[in-house]
Structures are given as structure tokens and as C-alpha cells.
Amino acid sequence: MIPLFLVAFFGMMIFLGVPMVACIVFSALLLPLCFGGASPVHFLDIVDWFVNGASANNTGITIVLFMLAGEFMARGKLTEKIFNTFSYFLGRKKGFLPIISIATCMFYGAISGSGPATTAAVGGMCYPLLVSLGYDRMFSAAILVAAGCLGMVIPPSVPLTGAAAISGSVLGYDVDLIALYKIAAVGGVLAGVILIIYAYIHCVRHGNGDQAKINAMVDALQARSFGSILKESIWAIITPVIILGGIFTGITDTAQAAAISLVYGILVSVFVYKTVKPGEIVDITIKCLSNGVPLFIMLAAASIFSGAMTGIEIPAKLADAMVSSGVSGSALICMILLFMLILGTFMDSGGAMQIVVPLVAPLVVAMGMDLYTCLTAIVIAQAIGLTTPPFGLSMFVMCGVAECSVADISKKLILPIILLILVAFFVGLFPGAFAWAVPA
């Protein structure tokens, strides 16, 4: 009775358009209010979950530090420096300017850790350039949206960090974030390579833009010495190496790497590229921190949701039902990812993850499946939600840049979305390919 009440009330509030945080908090509060002593959830439990979710781990701080570092790097125009370096060598090759745009998205995504931020930063620079060089408008917009969402997959990934925190709160132990980062790095690069192959085939079949204009642009770059190009771009190119190298080698943990990336971003933006004035540092920090406050609230709300689910034993009962029904691990992964993809078409992907992860994490562990590849596949599916009509945030960002409608860009997004879905299913269904990254 209690689980049915919670699911029904929660679903009704979502259907009515109530904000996700309010849905979670009100649903949890109604359990002790309506069922009193019969409810396994009490008001003090809800307070404890909220406080622990907001302050008991450094996940929120890590995410905000990476967000703040990404903001300084965006102001520092690191995107432009990376793009120029690739174009200097490869700009004349057939299809290589769209490919360079995808590669730039991957590099910037590894810096910012955000899909919409990557789409805005790289798309705002690359889309006008691609169109001016004769590439199809909607093709250019679509590849930037699809590649931009990889910022949510390639570490330091904000949603992956959040998924680890939510899973840890449900399971009662810390999820190894470095292992998740390693798997996500491979999955994100694989998705990027597949998009690059798609872009190359498209340019071979449908033309390579205006070659005369492309040659003129590359000539202008090559008129400068490579030394000057490298001098400008080296600070941007080594940024992912500094961030991920410290994490993967064990020199720093994720929070320390986030702090280092923030200091590095400020130093490069202020003293190397000089695109941020010293007096702007405080304003940028305050603005970004104000955007980070809702994130802490969402993490706290996710802790309430996972606690309530555990309190009324929904994950345990769901796991028992799945095990007794004889559903295979592969079939379960397919169902989870399909559900996530469908949910992402009409719900904010962050909200979708808060619903799915607390239910999925205990179920995956109970069935003896690999939690790390499953979480990575869910985050890839979440990233796909950013590209999918009608809600996809990255898609809306690019619609503003390209001055087009959702219907226009959706037609060109179909094939890239299918390719990204295949990557998500590969990661989820073939955990053995990532056994080297999973802790013993």
C-alpha cells in the first residue's frame, strides 16, 4: 500500500508539472504524515537524509569547482585556441573541419564537464564558421549538438559524479569515482570517434563545403608560424591532461583535481590569454556559485528520494521480483536504458537520473551485474536526452545559435542519436570490455 501511494503521488505531481525537488520532498513528507507509525519513514529520517545529502560528502563541492573552472576557461577562449591548432594541420582535408569541430567539443567537454556549456561554447564559435565555409546548416548544427553532449560523458563529468554520489547514498558505501571516470573516458572517446566517422562519410557523399573559402582560412592560419599557434594553444591543449592525469595516476582525488583546474583556469584566463580581467574574478565566481546552489539542493533531494525508496524497501522488493522472474542481466540493462531514453524525451535528464539511479543501483548489485558500466551507460543515455526533442537542452541551445526550429534540427539529429544509443548499449551490455577499470 505505502509503495503504491508514494509512486502514485510522485507520478501525479510530475504529471502536473511540479518541480522535481518539490515532488521528492512532498512525497517523502507525506509518508509519515499519512501513515503515521505504520510508515517506515519518519520526519527525523527525512531531515537526516537532507542534511547528509547536502553536506556529508564533497561531491557537490567537486561539481561546483569544475563548473567554476569551466566558466573561467570559456571566458578564456580556450575553444578557439584548440580549434586553430587542429585546423592548422588538417583544415584542408575532406570533412576535416566538421571533424575538427567534433574533436574540439571532446576536448572542451573534458574541460567543462557540461553538455550544454560545451554546445554553447563550441557551437557559438564553430557553427558560424562552418556555415560560412559552405557546410549544410542543419548538418553543422546537428553534429555540434551530438558532440556537445559528450561533455556529460567525458570526465570530469558532472552527472557521472552525481550518479556516484546518489548510488553511494543508496548502497551505503562509496562508489569508486576514478573507475567510473576511466570507463566514461573510453565510452566518450568511442562515441566521439563514431561521430567523426559519420561526419567524414557525410562530407564524402554530400560535398565538403566551399573548398576555396576553406583553403583561404587555412592559408591565413598557416601564414603564421606554427610556433605562434602552438604557443597560444598549448595552455588549452594540456588542460585535460592536467585534470585527468592527476586523477587517473592517483596523484589527486577528484576534489583536489577540481580545485587545481579552477586555479589553472584563472591563471591562464587572466595572465596568459588576458581575456578575463582580475576585477572580474569575483563577479564570475559569485555568478557561478549562485548557479551551484540549486545543485546542492538537488543532491540533498536525491538523498531524500533514495532514502525513502530504501525505507519502504522498493529497491529490495524490485530486485527480488526481477531475480525470481528469471530476467537476464542483459535484458535488464536494455530495459533500464530504454526507460532512460524514453524518460529523457520529456523530462529534464538530471531529474530522470534522480528517479532511475536510486532504483537501479541496488537492483544491479543484487543481480550480480557491474554497477560501473551500468552507471556509465545511464549517463550516456542521459546525455542523449539533451539532444532529443522535445526537451533536449543542448538542442535548444543550438537552436538559438543557428536560429532554427526544433523540427528543422531534429531531422539531422536522428542518425547521430542512433549512433550514440548504440554506444550506450555497448557499454551497458559488454562490461567485460571495461574489466580493467573496475576495482576488484
N, C-alpha and C positions, 0 to 999 in steps of 0.2 A: 504493500500500500504506500509506504513512505517513498520508495524509489519512483513509483509511478507518479506520485504527486509532484516530486521535485522535477522530473523530466517534463511533465505536462505544463507545470507553471513556468519553468525555464523556457520551454519552446514557445509558449504563448507570448511571453514578454519579447522574445526575439522577433516573432512574427509581427508584433505591434510596433516594432522599431525602437524599443527601449535600448539605450546604450549598453554595451556588453558588461561594463563594470557594474552598472545598476542591476542588470539581470542576475549576475553572480551573487552580489551581496544580498539583494532582496530574497532570492531563492533560499540562500543559506539561513537567513534570519527567520524565515517563515517556518523552518523545520521545528525549532524549539518552541516557537510561538503557537503553532497549530497543534503540535503533537505532545508538547509538554514533556513529562517524564518518560513517555513512550518513545521519544526521539533519542537516537544515539548521539545526536549533535546538540551541544549546549552553547549558550551565549559566550561563556568564557572560552570555549574551544574556538569560536569564530574570531574573537579578539586575539587569541594566541596565534592563529593562522595568519591573521592580517599583519600583526607585528613581525612575526618571523618572516613572512613573505616580503616585507618592506625593508627589513634591516638585518636579518640573520645571516646573510651571505653577501658577497661582494659582486654578485652578478650584475645588479643594476648599476653599480659604480663603474664596472668594466665597460658596460654598454654605453653609458653616457660619455665616458672618456674617449671611446672610439668614435662616437658621434661628434664630439667636440673636435677631435683631431681631424676627422673628415671634413668638417666645416672650414677649418683653417687651410687645409690642403686644397679645397675647392676655391677658396679665395686666393690661394697662391698660384692658381692656374697651372697646376701640375699636369692636368689633362692635355693642355696644348703642347707642353714640352714632350710628353710621351708620344703624342701623335706625330709631331715633327720628326722625331728620331726614326720612327718606323717608315715614314714617308720618304725620308732622305734616301733610303736604300731600296725600298720596294714599291714606291709610288707608281712607277711606270708599268708594272706587271699587270696582266689582265685580272681584274677583280680584286686587286690588292688594296684599293682604297676602302671598299666596304670591309675587307678582311682586317685592315688596319684599324678601322672603327670598332670592330668586334674585339680585337686584341686590346685596344685602349680601354674598352668597357671592362674587360677582365682585369687589367692592371688597376684601373681606378676602383673597381669593385672590391679588389683585395685591400685597397687603401681605406675606402669609406665604409665597407661592410653593409651598405644600404642599396637596395634596388632602385627605389625612386630617386635617391640622390645621384646615383650613377647615371640613370636615364636623363636627369635634368642637366648634369654637368657635361657629360659626353655628348648627349643628344643635342644640347644647345649649341655646342661647338661644331660637331661633325655633320649634323643634318643640313644646315645651310650650305656647307662646303660641298657635300655630296650632290645636292640638287644643282648647285651652280656648275658642277663639273659634268652634268648631263645624266646622272643616275635617276632612275624612276623614283618619284616622290614617296609612294607608299611602300615600295621595297626598302628604301633607305630608312623610313620611319619604323617599319616592322623589325628589321634586324637590330636596330638600336634599342627597341623595346625588349626584344627577346634576350639580347646580350646584356642589357642593363639589369635585368632581373637576376643575373648571375652574381651581382653584388650581395645578394642574400644567401648565396651558397658558398662562394669562395671566402675563406676566413680572412680577417676576423668577422664572422657572420653574426649580426645582431640576433636574428631569430634562432640560429643554432645555439647561441649562448643562452637565450631564453628557454629553449626546449630542454637544455641540460638542467637548468635551474628547476623547471617545472617537474621534470622526471625525477630529479633528486628529492624534491619535497614529497612526491607521492611514494617513492620506493624507500625513502628513509636512509639513503646513502648518497654520497657524491658521485655523479656521473663524470667520467674522465673527459674533460673538455678538449684536451690535446688530441686524444684518439678521435673524437668527433671532427676536430679541425682537419686532421690528416685525411680522413675519409672524404670529407666535404671538399677538400682541395682537389683530390683526384676526380671526384664527381663533377665539380665545377669546371675543371680544365677539360674533362671529356665532353661536357655539354658545349663548351666554347669551341672545341675543335670540330664538333659536328656542325655547329652553326657556320663555322668558317668554310667547311666543305660545301654546305648548302649555298653560301654566298658565292663561292667560286663557280659552282655549276650554273647558278642563275646568270652570272655575268658571261659565262661562255655561251649560254644558249640565247640570251636576250641582249647581248651587247655590253660594252664596257664604258658607257658614258661617252663624253666628248673627249677623245684622246688628245686633241690639240690643246684643250684647256688643261688637261691633266699634265701633259708634258711641260706646259708653261709654269704650272705651280711647282712641279718638281725641279725645273730649271732654276726657279727663284730660290728654292731651298739649297740646291747644290752650288749656287753661286757663292754661298758662304762656305767657309771651311768646315770640315767635319768636326774639327776640334772645338769650334764655337758652338755647334749644335750639341755636341756631347757635353760640353761644359754647362750649358743651360739645362740639359735634361737629366744628367746623371743623378742629381738630387731626387728627382721624381722616380727614376727607374729603380733606384736601390731602396725605396721606401718599403715595398712588400718584403724585400729581403731582410731588412732590419726588423720588421714586425714579426713575420712568420719565422725567420731564422732563430730569433731569440726564444720563441715558443717551442718550436719543434726540437731544438737542441737541448732544451731544458734549462737554458741559462736564465730565463724569466718565466714566470707564470703569466696567465692571460691578463690579470690586472696590472702587473708591472709592465707588460708589453704595451698595454693601452696608455699607461702614463708616459712611457718613453715615446710612443708615437705622437702624443699630444705635444710634448716638449719639442720633438723633432719638427712637427708641423709648424709650430710657432716660429722656431728659429729659421726654417727655410723660407717661410712666407714673409717674415719681417726683415731678415738680414741678408738672405741670398737673392730671392726674386723681388723683394721690396714691393710686393703687391698689397701688403697689409701694413698699415701704419701702427706704430707702437700704441698710439692713443686709441686704436680700435679694438685692442685685445680684450679689454674689459667688456665693451659692448657686445662683441661676438660671444664671449663666454656667458654673459648674463642671458642673452637671447637663446643660446643653445641649452643652457641649464633649465630655463623655463619650459623648453620643449621636452626636457627629460623628466620633469615632474610627473606627467601622465604615465610615463613608462614605469616609474616606481609604483604608482597606484595600480597599474595593470598587473605587475608582478605580485603585488600583495593580493589582488583579487584572484589571480590564478592560484595562489596558495589556499585561499578560502575555498575555491571550487574543488581543487584536488583533495583538500581535507574533508569537505562534505561528501565527496564521492567515496572516499575511503571509509568515512564514518558510517555510512549506510551500506557499505560493502558492495557497491555496484561493480567496481573492477574485479573483485574476487568472484562474485556471482557470474559475471560475464565470462571470466576465464574458465570457471567450472563448466559453464554451458558450452563454451567452444571446445574444450577438451573432450567432454562427454559426447559431443556431436560428431567427433572424428574429423573436424575440419583441418586440413593440412596447413602448415605454416605458409606455403606459397599462396594458397587460396586466401588466407587471412590477410597477407600483405597486399594482395590485389584488391581485396575489399576495402582495406584501410585507405589505400591510395586513391581508389575510385571515389570513395566518400569524401576525401580531402579535396579532390579536384572538383567535384560537384559543389561542395560547400563553398569553394573559393570563387565560384562564378557569381554568387550573390551575397557573399559575406566578406567583410574585411578579413584578410588572410591571418592577421595576428589573432583576431577573435576566434577564427576557425581552429587555430593551433591550440588555444586555451581550452577548447572543448575536446579536441581529439587526443592530445598528448596525455592528460591525466587518465583517460580511459585506456589508451593503447599501451602505455609503458608497463603497467603491471601485467596486462594480458600477454604481451610479448615475452616478458620474463617468465611468466608461469608456463608458457608453452615451449620454453627452452630455445627461443629464437634469439637472434642477435639484435640487441637494443640499439647499437650504434649505427648500423646500416639502416635500420628501420627509421630512426630519427632523422638521419640524413636524407632519406628518400621522402619523408614527410616535409622537410624543409624545402626540398626541390619542388615538391607539389605545391607548397605554399607560395614559392616564388612564381610558379606558373600562374597562380591565381592573380598575381599582379599584372599579368599580360592578357587576362581573359575577360571578355565582356560578360556582364555589364559593369562589374565593379573595379576591374583592374586599375590600380593607382598609377603604375608606370605607364600604362596605356593612355590614361588621361593626361599625364604629364607630357607625353609626346604629342598628343592631340593639340595641346596648347602651343607647343613648339612648331609643329607642322601646319597648324591652322587647318585641321581636317576634322571630320566627324568620326565617331567610333565605328560607324558602319564602313567607312572608307578603309580605315586601317585594319579592321577585323579580317577582311578578305585576304590580305597578305600575311596575317599572323597565323593562319590555320596551320600551314606546314611547319613553321618554326615551333609552334606549340606542340604539335605531334612529336617532333624530334625531341623536345625537352621531356615530354611524357615518357618516351622510350628510355631516356637516361634515368628517370626516377624509378621506373620499374626494374631496370638493370641493377641499380644499386640495391634496391629492396629485395630482389629475388635471387641475387647471386652474392650473398655475404662472404662466401669463400674467397672471392677476388680481393677482399679487403681484410683478410685474416691477419695480415702483417701489422695492421694498425690497431687491432683490438687488443686491449690489455688482457693478460692471462688471468 
